[in-house]
Structures are given as C-alpha cells and as structure tokens.
Amino acid sequence: MSKSLIVKGRPGKVKRGHYLFRLFMAGAGPNSRQALVNLRRLCKEYLNGRYAIETVDVTKDFEAAVRENILVTPALVLVAPGPRVVILGNLSDQPKVLAAIRLSGSES
Amino acid sequence: MPQRCRPIPKVPTQVPGLDEVLEGGLPRGRTTLVSGGPGSGKTVLGLEFLCRGAAAGEPGVFVTFEEGAKAIRRNAMSMGYDLPALEKAGKVAIVEARFDGEEVLSGEFDILGLLSIVGGQARKIRARRIMLDALDVLLRIFGDLRRERNELYRLHEWLVKQGMTSILSVKAHSGEDMASQYEFLEYMADCVIRLDHRVVGQVATRRLRVIKYRGSGFGTNEYPYVIGEHGVILIPVSKTELTHQPLGPKISSGLTRLDAMLDGGYRRASCILIAGTSGTGKTTLASTFARAACHRGQKVLYLNFEESQEAMVAGMCSAGIDLRAALRARKLLVQTALPEALGSDNHLLRALEAIDTFKPDHMIVDAISACVRMGSERAAFDYLMRLVSVVKERGITCILTNQISGMVGGDEELSGIGFSSVVDAVIQLRFVETDEEIGRKLLVVKSRGAAHSNRRQPFIITGQGIQFPGSPPPSGRVRPSGRKGGRK
C-alpha cells in the first residue's frame, strides 16, 4: 500500500535528471514524520521539481519492506538515478544525506 | 521469597535431556535468551525448537541477523530437517534480516520495520514460536547503549504482546564477562541459558547452564551436551543417588569352571571388571562370554577401543572363539573407535545411541584403561561413570576390561581410575612364572553377594578357547558378605 506522491512506475521510466525516492515509514511515528519533513525540505532546496517521493508504511505493507530488505525505520531508498542508496534514520544530518545521494557540491 | 501459586505454562523443547533441566520446557509466550560462543550450538538449538514445533502444530519464524537463509537451510538439512518443505507447508518462515553494510546512517531510527516484517510473516503462518538468531548483530547498528536498550525494550514488549514463545540468541565469548555484556537482555528475558564450548585437555567439551528461570525451578548444574547428527543432545548426568536395578539372576560366563568359581556365574545387570596386564587374556575372557550370550539368543554390544573389528574377530578366531555367527545374526554389535578420535562426550553419545537402537542385554567395554586417551583421567572417569550408570539403570550387564601395569595393588589399581564402588565383581588375570614356563592364573577378587572361590585357578588359552587343566582345586570359598565382598 504505497502512496506515490507524484509518479508511479518503474525506476527506468524516471526522466533523466530526475530523482525517485522511496521512504519507508512506520505509521506516523515521530522519526518517520521527521524524515518526511526533512526529505521534502531537501528536495525543495536542491531538486526544484525534479523529484518524486514514494512513501511506504511498513506497518501496512510489510512485503514491500521484505522486498527492499528494510529492517529499521525510517529508511530512505534512492531508487533513481542508480546505483541504489539506502539511508537509515530521520535524515536530520542534511550534509550527510546530500553526500550519500551524490548531490553535495553539484548544486548551489 | 515470592510465593509460587501455580506452575507457569511451558513449551517442551523435546531436545533430549533439556526439558528435564528446564523442568518441562521453555516459558510459553515468553522470551528465553541463549548466549554462547561461536560454534556453541545456538542456531542448532533454535532450529530444533522451530522444527520440532512445526511438527507439533506450532509454526515458527526464524529471523536470522547474520547467516543467510541458504546457510540456515543447509544447517537444518544436516540435522535431518527439510526446511524448504516446512516453508512450503507454511509451518516455518525464514526472515533474512541482514544489513548489507552499505547503509548510510543519518539521525534516529527504530526497528519498527523489522517488527512489521516479522509480524507480517508470523501472521501469515500463524506462528506460535520465534527464533531471533544473532541478535547482537542487529544491536551493533545502534552504536550507543541508550538506543540499544530502547530498541531491545521495544522488541521485548512486542514479542510478549504477540504471545509467541521466543528464543533470542546472542554471541558471547566465554572469556569475556558475559554478565555485563548482555546484562540488560538477561534482565528482560524470563529464562537465560548459557552455552559454553571449551577445550580441555585438547578435547572440545560443551556445557549448558541455566542462569535464571522466572517463576520456575531448574537444574542448576553445568550439563554436558553434544551436537550430533540429530541436533543437540544433553547427556544424562552421573547420578549420585543410585536408581540401579537390583542384580539379576546368574548367567553363564561361557566357562563351566569359572561359573563354579563365581557360585553360578555372573549376575545379570551387574558390573564385572576383568583386570590384568597386557596379554593375560582379558579380551578372550570377555569374548567367551559374548559368544556364549549370543548363542543363548541375547544381544551383546562390544565397545572396542583397542583394535578394529576385523582384528578382534581374527584374533578371537585363532583362540577358538568364533564371533562371526553372532555378528551375522546381529546378536553381537561391535563399535570401534580410537579414544582420541572424539571427545568423551561424543564417545558417550555414540555408545548411548547404540544402546538405544540395539537394545543389548550385555555390554563390554574393552578397555577402560584406553579411555584416558579421550582427554584426561577426569574425562574418562565421567565417561565410564555415566555409561555404567545408564546401563545399570536399564538392567544391562556390563563387563569392563582394564589393562593394569602389573604392580601388585588392591582394588583401586585393578579398577584403574577409582570407581570400584560401581563394580560388583572383579576378576584378576595374571601371568605366573615358574622355572619351566609362564602360565596364566585367574582369581575372583570379589563378587558381591556370592560365595565365590578364593583360589587362583590356572588356565590356558588354546585353539579351542580358554581351558582349565587338571581337577578343580580344593574348594575354598568366600562367604557372601553384603556390599563388601572381598578376599579373605
């Protein structure tokens, strides 16, 4: 029961230069909500419309968590552009997140 | 002291020996912590718990934090459990909960994802049992103690709420202070079991100990266990209270003259020691009994630590004792092993398995002097004490041969490692040298509760077996004297 905020479809169909994130959350837990807030802020600042965020509530869809081997929440998966990256935690450390998704330095 | 109102509900593990120690099994719907070093058998114990549960109508989830699902399936297969079939039948589910090590950490997180996965799988198969294997690997990702405890607390609460009977396993090195390593886990769990795998005298031994069991009594000793072909088996502990069968009726030793000296023969279910220096005919005397017993239709288990079955059969053949018919008729089972090939626990397990499946009337151990090579005198003593204890409980006659150095000694030297208390009869074989020749003599040193001969009886080993030349010596007899039969 994943809720897509913008696009649906396979990572291969994501437009060149666009980012697809999948955020695994556990219901409305504080860390999970915080992660979504942090991710949205980061996308607005650095990706200006070139992104899509898919959220998965693992308490409702555990099979999705099995598929992606997500054991802790919140967990952010960068689906595209590849290679796949997994970031665990509420994404409070923005520089670290940017580095992980290969965005630091490339954008102002 | 808290009052014990009613016994807490338990789930039998069906692991041989363990339920006796746990006074029934693991606490139902609660958590049990199993800690131990690498190779101590934590995974095997968990697999057994789940597979036996699956057979008993209690499906289970196996969560592995370290090994891959494939390795777990292989492990189970080597114990004779077909995990893929159980998975297909919806009786067992494996959750591979491994981090790939590439994850980036940023900010706080919790294990709700894991609980969702595990909970989802558990619902799917209506699981009643769960094994969390190598929980320490999961804990590593939290880095600090406060978060680790928070998540452990969350996990524990969740497990208890699910009502599943759970085993959590953690790696612990025996050298380190386990108490502080997993103090919090031990505090939370209702039952704590420690497995210890150590090497003593170059031989690996395993010991199990129950540290705590909330609301229940438990055996407080260290219990030796082995991991055999069929999983974990706890070895019966040597009993201090004697629950042995009373000595049975007289049975022939296979030699009329010796029967007469013994006032009718060996006693069934007794323990007979045949002691002598090398070459005096201990194996020959024991084999004489074996052949005679098999000929009567009884079954004999022969544990040989000295030579191969072929060598033994050939040797006895040349002494006129043909064991081949008994072997063919499956009345005689010879189990050979080099003492140093296995630890004493494994030797004991092998013997016990043979006793269980073969169900012998009599057992021969040739020779107990070789058992010291299992590791140490202590290991040999434990092995023999437990083995003799088990066979006595089952009413099996037990003949032990012992090679002695030839120094003149009392019972202690004859029985070698000092367990003459369990020995009911002692026969000493000896070389006697005269000017012309070296001859052999046999003496019944003791025979509990029997008026046995007190004479040294010459005998010869011929191509037709043991023979007693000449007429019987004038009968001197030792009167039965209760527990302390002996020489006068």
Interface residues (C-beta under 8 A of the other chain):
Chain A: F24 A26 G27 G29 N31 Q34 A35 N38 V58 T59 F62 E63 A65 V66 N69 I70 L71 V72 T73 P74 A75 V85 V86 I87 L88 G89 N90 L91 S92 D93 K96 V97 A100
Chain B: V95 E96 A97 R98 F99 D100 E102 E103 V104 L105 S106 G107 E108 F109 D110 I111 L112 G113 L114 S116 I117 G119 G120 Q121 L138 I141
